[in-house]
């Protein structure tokens, strides 16, 4: 019996020696050899599982060992079925694999056998946070603190971070959680392990500083890639290096290489939000909206309450002509409402889609009104809302909106231009001319105001010379304005100069190939009519 205990202690010390030196492979081999001689030894199976987990988390290798750890813990469980500790270890292994639902099941089993294990509550809080459920995460973190108030540094820190993120707590009150996180740190062994792990990352600070200096003085170049490649060879399990290298490739427009690096970071951590976000950015730059949509869906699955992700997905869906689903995600973004001004912009976008794509003018008006309530100082909202009322035929409502806008910005040329269009549509030429002249007065390069006023003088008043002056002013303000060239051609044709008119129609046609302002057939017919 004495020899057996001596042998066990010898093996234990040998394993620990290899483990402390960082030689996990030798430690695992030693443990495996001991298990072959004593397969029912629960302690050895747990130790082997722990070694696999530690090796799995070692940034100096990239291979995954969580499955091997789970196998060893399950073998240990066969001889110790009521062990909360083993259930917790299996839960952690699944957590490291990013299989969060399986991890949750094991943490619940942990608490069945030990309802006072605060660390189980803490990791469950982390999982809830990863799923975007802030309320549940806070409740679980508070439960962890209540069970172990003097050694819950990580739980205090988690609450502090969540409350900072959602901004529903005063800074002074939230300071308490930050201070408690620091005060309880020396008594939280798990938090201390996290600190030690982060300290190992400090050795990469020279790499980050060196690359930052190169970027500052010389911009992005191949030398930075070589530096990161060398660092990755030393620490192939450190996902941050792959993300940084991916950003370098992105800036150098080597998009396929950037994608490979981000995917490597995701392979190491399948819930790495930053890697997914940057990968989405690459696909957007490549105009590969199909893949961008897929990645954005994954981001929303991981963090459903981030408005930016819904907004990004809506943008990609809109570009792929998936209008209904785009509207749904814009509405989700508005519901989350991270800030009034930001949400106001989203509501304006939604108003535009309802107006231009679905022709649901009532929904468009409602969206613009939401935008206005959130940011009443934004003149563009008044203009857009007035335009929709005009399109709907609600001229009095449009007039009220434009006049309301003038109270805030009496010298805004766009408002006067829109008023001019409104009065013109109602047949009130005197008011229309007055408003267009004000628009030009406040912005003497306003091409649309010149053009529209020219059309009034040409078609409604028959003053060809005045119309020509205005169309020429429109062309000077915007040489690539097809409609202004077209209208000038119409005016010149009336004077009898068919050659000049044809030249202007041809210019209008060429510009229109790019701007798509008009029906090209209409311009071609005008050219033909000149000489028939």
C-alpha positions as CSV (number, residue, x, y, z in Angstrom):
1,X,0.0,0.0,0.0
2,X,2.8,2.3,0.9
3,X,4.6,1.6,-2.4
4,X,1.4,2.3,-4.3
5,X,0.9,5.8,-2.7
6,X,4.6,6.5,-3.2
7,X,4.3,5.6,-6.9
8,X,1.2,7.8,-7.3
9,X,2.9,10.8,-5.6
10,X,5.9,10.3,-7.9
11,X,3.7,10.2,-11.0
12,X,1.8,13.3,-9.8
13,X,5.0,15.3,-9.2
14,X,6.4,14.2,-12.6
15,X,3.2,15.4,-14.3
16,X,3.3,18.7,-12.5
17,X,6.9,19.2,-13.4
18,X,6.2,18.9,-17.1
19,X,3.1,21.0,-16.7
20,X,4.9,23.9,-15.0
21,X,7.7,23.8,-17.7
22,X,5.0,24.2,-20.4
23,X,5.7,20.7,-21.8
24,X,2.1,19.7,-22.0
25,X,2.7,16.9,-24.5
26,X,5.1,15.1,-22.1
27,X,2.7,15.8,-19.1
28,X,-0.2,14.2,-21.1
29,X,1.9,11.2,-22.1
30,X,2.9,10.6,-18.5
31,X,-0.7,10.9,-17.4
32,X,-1.9,8.5,-20.1
33,X,0.7,5.9,-19.1
34,X,-0.5,6.1,-15.5
35,X,-4.1,5.7,-16.6
36,X,-3.2,2.5,-18.6
37,X,-2.1,1.0,-15.3
38,X,-5.1,2.3,-13.3
39,X,-8.0,3.0,-15.7
40,X,-10.6,3.6,-13.0
41,X,-8.6,6.4,-11.3
42,X,-11.0,9.3,-11.3
43,X,-8.3,11.7,-10.2
44,X,-6.0,10.8,-13.1
45,X,-8.8,11.2,-15.7
46,X,-9.7,14.7,-14.2
47,X,-6.0,15.6,-14.3
48,X,-5.7,14.5,-17.9
49,X,-8.8,16.5,-18.8
50,X,-7.3,19.6,-17.1
51,X,-4.0,19.1,-19.0
52,X,-5.9,19.0,-22.3
53,X,-7.9,22.1,-21.4
54,X,-4.7,24.0,-20.5
55,X,-3.0,22.9,-23.7
56,X,-6.2,23.9,-25.6
57,X,-5.9,27.4,-24.2
58,X,-2.2,27.7,-24.8
59,X,-1.7,30.5,-27.4
60,X,1.6,28.9,-28.5
61,X,-0.2,26.1,-30.3
62,X,-3.3,26.2,-32.6
63,X,-4.6,22.6,-32.2
64,X,-7.9,22.1,-30.3
65,X,-8.1,19.7,-27.4
66,X,-11.5,20.4,-25.8
67,X,-13.0,17.2,-27.1
68,X,-10.2,15.1,-25.6
69,X,-10.8,16.9,-22.3
70,X,-14.5,16.2,-22.4
71,X,-13.8,12.5,-23.0
72,X,-11.6,12.3,-19.9
73,X,-14.0,14.2,-17.7
74,X,-16.8,11.9,-18.8
75,X,-14.7,8.9,-17.9
76,X,-14.1,10.4,-14.5
77,X,-17.9,11.0,-14.2
78,X,-18.6,7.3,-14.5
79,X,-17.0,6.6,-11.2
80,X,-18.2,9.9,-9.5
81,X,-21.6,10.6,-11.0
82,X,-22.6,13.2,-8.3
83,X,-19.6,15.4,-8.7
84,X,-20.5,19.1,-9.3
85,X,-16.9,19.8,-10.0
86,X,-16.7,17.4,-13.0
87,X,-20.0,18.7,-14.4
88,X,-18.5,22.2,-14.1
89,X,-15.3,21.1,-15.9
90,X,-17.3,19.5,-18.8
91,X,-19.4,22.7,-19.0
92,X,-16.2,24.8,-19.3
93,X,-14.8,22.5,-22.0
94,X,-18.0,23.0,-24.1
95,X,-17.8,26.8,-23.3
96,X,-14.2,26.8,-24.7
97,X,-15.6,25.0,-27.8
98,X,-18.2,27.8,-28.1
99,X,-21.0,25.2,-27.8
100,X,-22.9,27.4,-25.4
101,X,-26.2,25.5,-25.1
102,X,-24.4,22.3,-24.2
103,X,-22.3,24.3,-21.7
104,X,-25.4,25.7,-20.1
105,X,-26.9,22.2,-19.6
106,X,-23.8,21.1,-17.7
107,X,-23.7,24.2,-15.6
108,X,-27.4,23.6,-14.6
109,X,-26.4,20.0,-13.7
110,X,-23.5,21.5,-11.7
111,X,-25.9,23.7,-9.7
112,X,-28.2,20.7,-9.1
113,X,-25.4,19.0,-7.2
114,X,-23.9,22.2,-5.7
115,X,-26.3,25.2,-5.8
116,X,-23.7,27.4,-4.2
117,X,-21.1,27.2,-6.9
118,X,-20.8,30.9,-7.8
119,X,-18.4,30.3,-10.7
120,X,-21.1,28.3,-12.5
121,X,-23.4,31.3,-12.2
122,X,-20.7,33.6,-13.5
123,X,-20.0,31.6,-16.6
124,X,-23.7,31.3,-17.3
125,X,-23.8,35.1,-17.0
126,X,-21.1,35.3,-19.7
127,X,-23.1,33.0,-21.9
128,X,-26.2,35.2,-21.5
129,X,-24.1,38.2,-22.4
130,X,-22.7,36.5,-25.5
131,X,-26.4,35.8,-26.5
132,X,-27.2,39.5,-26.0
133,X,-29.5,38.9,-23.0
134,X,-28.2,41.7,-20.7
135,X,-30.9,41.5,-18.1
136,X,-30.4,37.7,-17.5
137,X,-26.6,38.2,-17.5
138,X,-26.9,40.9,-14.8
139,X,-29.1,38.6,-12.7
140,X,-26.8,35.7,-12.9
141,X,-23.7,37.8,-12.1
142,X,-25.5,39.2,-9.1
143,X,-26.3,35.6,-8.0
144,X,-22.6,34.8,-8.3
145,X,-21.7,37.8,-6.1
146,X,-24.3,36.9,-3.5
147,X,-22.8,33.4,-3.1
148,X,-19.2,34.6,-2.9
149,X,-19.1,38.3,-2.3
150,X,-15.4,38.5,-1.4
151,X,-14.1,36.5,-4.3
152,X,-16.3,37.5,-7.2
153,X,-14.0,40.0,-9.0
154,X,-15.0,38.8,-12.4
155,X,-18.7,39.0,-11.6
156,X,-18.3,42.6,-10.4
157,X,-16.3,43.5,-13.5
158,X,-19.0,41.9,-15.7
159,X,-21.7,44.0,-14.1
160,X,-19.6,47.1,-14.4
161,X,-19.0,46.5,-18.1
162,X,-22.7,45.7,-18.9
163,X,-24.0,48.7,-17.1
164,X,-21.4,50.9,-18.9
165,X,-22.5,49.4,-22.2
166,X,-26.3,49.8,-21.8
167,X,-25.8,53.2,-20.0
168,X,-28.7,52.6,-17.6
169,X,-26.8,53.3,-14.4
170,X,-25.3,56.6,-13.2
171,X,-21.5,56.7,-13.5
172,X,-21.1,57.2,-9.8
173,X,-23.2,54.2,-8.9
174,X,-21.5,52.0,-11.5
175,X,-18.1,53.0,-10.1
176,X,-19.0,50.8,-7.1
177,X,-18.8,47.6,-9.3
178,X,-15.5,48.7,-10.8
179,X,-14.0,49.3,-7.4
180,X,-15.3,46.0,-6.0
181,X,-13.8,44.2,-9.0
182,X,-10.4,45.5,-8.0
183,X,-10.7,45.0,-4.3
184,X,-11.8,41.4,-4.6
185,X,-9.2,40.5,-7.3
186,X,-6.6,39.1,-4.8
187,X,-9.2,36.6,-3.4
188,X,-10.6,35.4,-6.8
189,X,-8.3,32.7,-8.1
190,X,-10.1,32.5,-11.4
191,X,-9.7,36.2,-12.0
192,X,-6.0,35.9,-11.1
193,X,-5.6,33.2,-13.7
194,X,-7.2,35.6,-16.2
195,X,-4.7,38.3,-15.2
196,X,-1.8,35.9,-15.7
197,X,-3.1,34.9,-19.1
198,X,-3.4,38.6,-20.1
199,X,0.2,39.2,-18.9
200,X,1.4,36.6,-21.4
201,X,-0.1,38.8,-24.1
202,X,2.2,41.7,-23.0
203,X,5.1,40.2,-24.8
204,X,3.3,41.1,-28.1
205,X,3.2,44.8,-27.2
206,X,6.6,45.4,-29.0
207,X,5.1,43.8,-32.1
208,X,2.1,46.0,-31.9
209,X,4.2,49.1,-31.3
210,X,6.6,48.3,-34.1
211,X,3.8,47.8,-36.6
212,X,2.0,50.9,-35.5
213,X,5.2,53.0,-36.0
214,X,5.7,51.5,-39.5
215,X,2.1,52.3,-40.4
216,X,2.5,55.8,-39.1
217,X,5.7,56.6,-40.9
218,X,5.5,54.4,-44.0
219,X,1.9,53.2,-44.3
220,X,0.8,49.6,-44.7
221,X,3.4,47.4,-46.4
222,X,4.8,43.9,-46.8
223,X,7.2,44.3,-43.8
224,X,4.2,44.5,-41.4
225,X,3.0,41.2,-42.8
226,X,6.4,39.6,-42.2
227,X,6.3,40.8,-38.5
228,X,2.9,39.4,-37.9
229,X,3.8,36.1,-39.6
230,X,6.8,35.7,-37.3
231,X,4.6,36.4,-34.3
232,X,2.0,33.9,-35.4
233,X,4.7,31.2,-35.7
234,X,5.5,31.7,-32.0
235,X,1.9,31.9,-30.9
236,X,-0.4,30.2,-33.5
237,X,-3.3,30.1,-30.9
238,X,-3.5,33.9,-30.4
239,X,-6.5,35.0,-32.4
240,X,-5.7,38.7,-32.0
241,X,-2.6,38.3,-34.2
242,X,-4.7,36.9,-37.1
243,X,-7.2,39.8,-36.7
244,X,-4.4,42.4,-36.9
245,X,-2.8,40.7,-39.9
246,X,-6.2,40.5,-41.6
247,X,-6.5,44.3,-41.1
248,X,-3.2,44.8,-42.8
249,X,-4.2,42.7,-45.8
250,X,-7.5,44.6,-46.0
251,X,-5.7,48.0,-46.1
252,X,-3.5,46.6,-48.9
253,X,-6.6,45.4,-50.7
254,X,-5.5,41.8,-50.5
255,X,-9.0,40.8,-49.7
256,X,-8.7,37.0,-50.2
257,X,-5.7,36.9,-47.7
258,X,-7.7,39.1,-45.2
259,X,-10.6,36.6,-45.4
260,X,-8.2,33.7,-44.6
261,X,-6.8,35.5,-41.5
262,X,-10.3,36.4,-40.2
263,X,-11.5,32.8,-40.7
264,X,-8.5,31.5,-38.8
265,X,-9.4,33.8,-35.9
266,X,-12.9,32.5,-36.0
267,X,-11.7,28.9,-36.1
268,X,-9.8,29.6,-32.9
269,X,-12.8,31.4,-31.4
270,X,-16.1,30.8,-33.2
271,X,-17.7,33.6,-31.2
272,X,-15.1,36.2,-32.0
273,X,-17.4,39.2,-32.8
274,X,-14.5,41.4,-34.1
275,X,-13.3,38.8,-36.5
276,X,-16.9,38.4,-37.9
277,X,-17.4,42.1,-38.1
278,X,-14.1,42.7,-40.1
279,X,-14.9,39.7,-42.3
280,X,-18.2,41.3,-43.1
281,X,-16.4,44.5,-43.9
282,X,-14.2,42.7,-46.4
283,X,-17.1,41.1,-48.2
284,X,-18.8,44.5,-48.3
285,X,-15.7,46.0,-50.0
286,X,-15.7,43.2,-52.5
287,X,-19.5,43.8,-53.1
288,X,-20.0,40.2,-52.2
289,X,-23.3,40.9,-50.4
290,X,-24.4,37.3,-50.3
291,X,-21.5,36.3,-48.0
292,X,-21.8,39.7,-46.1
293,X,-25.4,38.8,-45.4
294,X,-24.4,35.3,-44.1
295,X,-21.8,36.8,-41.8
296,X,-24.2,39.5,-40.6
297,X,-26.8,36.9,-39.7
298,X,-24.1,35.2,-37.6
299,X,-23.3,38.5,-35.8
300,X,-27.0,39.0,-35.0
301,X,-27.3,35.4,-33.8
302,X,-24.5,36.0,-31.3
303,X,-25.5,39.5,-30.3
304,X,-29.2,40.2,-31.3
305,X,-29.4,43.5,-29.5
306,X,-26.7,45.4,-31.4
307,X,-28.6,47.9,-33.6
308,X,-25.5,48.4,-35.9
309,X,-25.7,44.7,-36.9
310,X,-29.3,44.9,-37.9
311,X,-28.7,48.1,-39.8
312,X,-25.8,46.5,-41.7
313,X,-27.8,43.4,-42.6
314,X,-30.7,45.6,-43.7
315,X,-28.3,47.6,-46.0
316,X,-27.0,44.4,-47.6
317,X,-30.5,42.9,-48.0
318,X,-31.6,46.2,-49.7
319,X,-28.7,46.0,-52.1
320,X,-29.7,42.4,-52.9
321,X,-33.3,43.6,-53.5
322,X,-34.6,41.7,-50.4
323,X,-36.8,44.7,-49.5
324,X,-39.2,43.2,-47.0
325,X,-36.5,41.6,-44.9
326,X,-34.4,44.8,-45.1
327,X,-37.4,46.7,-43.7
328,X,-37.7,44.2,-40.9
329,X,-34.1,44.7,-39.8
330,X,-34.3,48.5,-40.1
331,X,-37.3,48.3,-37.8
332,X,-35.4,46.1,-35.4
333,X,-32.6,48.7,-35.3
334,X,-35.1,51.4,-34.5
335,X,-36.6,49.4,-31.7
336,X,-33.2,48.9,-30.1
337,X,-32.6,52.6,-30.4
338,X,-29.0,53.1,-29.2
339,X,-29.2,56.9,-29.5
340,X,-31.8,59.3,-30.8
341,X,-29.7,60.9,-33.6
342,X,-28.5,57.5,-34.8
343,X,-32.0,56.0,-34.8
344,X,-33.3,59.1,-36.6
345,X,-31.0,58.4,-39.5
346,X,-32.2,54.8,-39.7
347,X,-35.8,56.0,-39.6
348,X,-35.1,58.3,-42.5
349,X,-33.6,55.4,-44.5
350,X,-36.7,53.4,-43.8
351,X,-38.9,56.3,-44.9
352,X,-37.0,56.4,-48.2
353,X,-37.4,52.7,-48.8
354,X,-41.2,52.9,-48.1
355,X,-41.4,55.9,-50.5
356,X,-39.2,54.6,-53.3
357,X,-39.5,50.8,-53.2
358,X,-42.8,49.8,-51.7
359,X,-44.7,53.0,-52.5
360,X,-46.3,52.8,-49.1
361,X,-46.5,56.6,-48.6
362,X,-48.3,56.4,-45.2
363,X,-45.5,54.1,-43.8
364,X,-43.0,56.5,-45.2
365,X,-44.6,59.5,-43.5
366,X,-44.7,57.6,-40.3
367,X,-41.0,56.8,-40.5
368,X,-40.1,60.3,-41.2
369,X,-42.2,61.5,-38.3
370,X,-40.4,59.1,-36.0
371,X,-37.1,60.5,-37.3
372,X,-38.3,64.1,-36.7
373,X,-39.4,63.3,-33.1
374,X,-35.9,61.9,-32.4
375,X,-34.0,64.7,-34.1
376,X,-36.2,67.8,-34.7
377,X,-33.2,70.0,-35.7
378,X,-32.5,67.9,-38.8
379,X,-33.8,70.0,-41.8
380,X,-33.4,67.0,-44.2
381,X,-36.3,65.3,-42.3
382,X,-38.6,68.2,-43.0
383,X,-37.7,68.2,-46.7
384,X,-38.2,64.4,-47.0
385,X,-41.5,64.5,-45.2
386,X,-42.7,67.4,-47.3
387,X,-41.7,65.5,-50.4
388,X,-43.8,62.5,-49.4
389,X,-46.8,64.6,-48.6
390,X,-46.4,66.2,-52.0
391,X,-46.1,62.9,-53.8
392,X,-49.3,61.7,-51.9
393,X,-51.1,64.8,-53.1
394,X,-51.4,66.3,-49.6
395,X,-50.2,69.7,-50.8
396,X,-51.4,71.6,-47.7
397,X,-49.5,69.3,-45.4
398,X,-46.4,69.6,-47.6
399,X,-46.7,73.4,-47.5
400,X,-47.1,73.3,-43.7
401,X,-43.9,71.2,-43.3
402,X,-41.8,73.4,-45.6
403,X,-42.9,76.6,-43.9
404,X,-42.1,74.9,-40.5
405,X,-38.7,74.1,-41.8
406,X,-38.2,77.7,-42.8
407,X,-38.7,78.8,-39.2
408,X,-35.6,76.9,-38.3
409,X,-33.6,77.7,-41.5
410,X,-35.0,80.7,-43.3
411,X,-31.9,80.9,-45.7
412,X,-31.9,77.3,-46.7
413,X,-31.9,77.1,-50.5
414,X,-33.3,73.6,-50.6
415,X,-36.4,74.5,-48.6
416,X,-37.1,77.4,-50.9
417,X,-36.5,75.2,-54.0
418,X,-39.0,72.6,-52.7
419,X,-41.5,75.4,-52.0
420,X,-41.0,76.6,-55.5
421,X,-41.8,73.1,-56.8
422,X,-44.9,72.9,-54.6
423,X,-46.3,76.3,-55.7
424,X,-45.5,75.4,-59.3
425,X,-47.4,72.1,-59.0
426,X,-50.4,74.0,-57.6
427,X,-50.3,76.5,-60.5
428,X,-49.2,79.5,-58.4
429,X,-46.4,80.7,-60.7
430,X,-45.8,84.0,-59.0
431,X,-45.0,82.3,-55.7
432,X,-43.0,79.5,-57.4
433,X,-40.8,82.1,-59.2
434,X,-40.3,84.0,-55.9
435,X,-39.2,80.8,-54.1
436,X,-36.8,79.7,-56.9
437,X,-35.3,83.2,-56.9
438,X,-34.7,83.0,-53.2
439,X,-33.1,79.5,-53.6
440,X,-30.7,81.0,-56.1
441,X,-30.1,84.0,-53.9
442,X,-29.0,81.8,-51.0
443,X,-27.1,79.4,-53.2
444,X,-25.9,80.8,-56.5
445,X,-24.7,77.4,-57.7
446,X,-28.1,75.7,-57.2
447,X,-28.4,73.9,-60.6
448,X,-31.9,72.4,-60.0
449,X,-33.3,75.8,-59.0
450,X,-31.9,77.4,-62.2
451,X,-33.3,74.6,-64.3
452,X,-36.8,74.6,-62.8
453,X,-37.1,78.3,-63.0
454,X,-35.9,78.2,-66.6
455,X,-38.7,75.6,-67.4
456,X,-41.3,78.0,-65.9
457,X,-40.0,80.9,-68.1
458,X,-39.9,78.7,-71.2
459,X,-43.1,76.6,-71.0
460,X,-45.4,78.7,-68.8
461,X,-44.4,82.3,-69.7
462,X,-42.8,81.9,-73.1
463,X,-39.8,84.0,-72.3
464,X,-37.2,82.1,-74.3
465,X,-34.3,84.5,-73.7
466,X,-34.7,84.5,-69.9
467,X,-35.0,80.7,-70.0
468,X,-31.8,80.3,-72.0
469,X,-29.9,82.5,-69.4
470,X,-31.2,80.2,-66.6
471,X,-30.4,76.9,-68.3
472,X,-26.9,78.2,-69.1
473,X,-26.5,79.1,-65.4
474,X,-27.6,75.6,-64.5
475,X,-25.0,74.1,-66.9
476,X,-22.3,76.3,-65.4
477,X,-23.2,75.1,-61.9
478,X,-23.3,71.5,-63.0
479,X,-21.8,70.6,-66.5
480,X,-23.0,67.0,-66.1
481,X,-26.6,67.9,-65.7
482,X,-28.4,66.2,-68.6
483,X,-31.8,67.8,-68.0
484,X,-30.3,71.3,-68.1
485,X,-28.6,70.6,-71.5
486,X,-31.8,69.1,-72.8
487,X,-33.9,72.1,-71.8
488,X,-31.3,74.5,-73.2
489,X,-31.4,72.6,-76.4
490,X,-35.2,73.0,-76.5
491,X,-34.8,76.7,-76.0
492,X,-32.1,77.1,-78.7
493,X,-34.3,75.1,-81.1
494,X,-37.0,77.7,-80.7
495,X,-34.6,80.4,-81.8
496,X,-34.0,78.5,-85.0
497,X,-30.4,77.4,-84.4
498,X,-30.9,73.7,-85.1
499,X,-27.2,72.8,-85.3
500,X,-26.5,74.1,-81.8
501,X,-29.7,72.5,-80.5
502,X,-28.7,69.1,-82.0
503,X,-25.2,69.5,-80.4
504,X,-26.8,70.2,-77.0
505,X,-29.2,67.3,-77.3
506,X,-26.3,65.0,-78.1
507,X,-24.4,66.2,-75.0
508,X,-27.5,65.6,-72.9
509,X,-27.8,62.1,-74.4
510,X,-24.1,61.3,-73.6
511,X,-24.4,62.5,-70.0
512,X,-27.7,60.7,-69.6
513,X,-26.0,57.4,-70.4
514,X,-24.3,57.8,-67.0
515,X,-26.8,59.8,-64.9
516,X,-30.0,58.1,-66.1
517,X,-32.0,61.3,-65.5
518,X,-34.3,60.9,-68.5
519,X,-35.7,58.5,-71.0
520,X,-33.0,58.4,-73.8
521,X,-35.7,57.8,-76.4
522,X,-37.2,61.2,-75.7
523,X,-33.9,62.9,-76.4
524,X,-33.3,60.9,-79.6
525,X,-36.8,61.8,-80.9
526,X,-36.0,65.5,-80.3
527,X,-32.9,65.2,-82.4
528,X,-34.8,63.6,-85.2
529,X,-37.6,66.2,-85.0
530,X,-35.1,69.0,-85.7
531,X,-34.4,67.8,-89.2
532,X,-37.8,66.4,-90.3
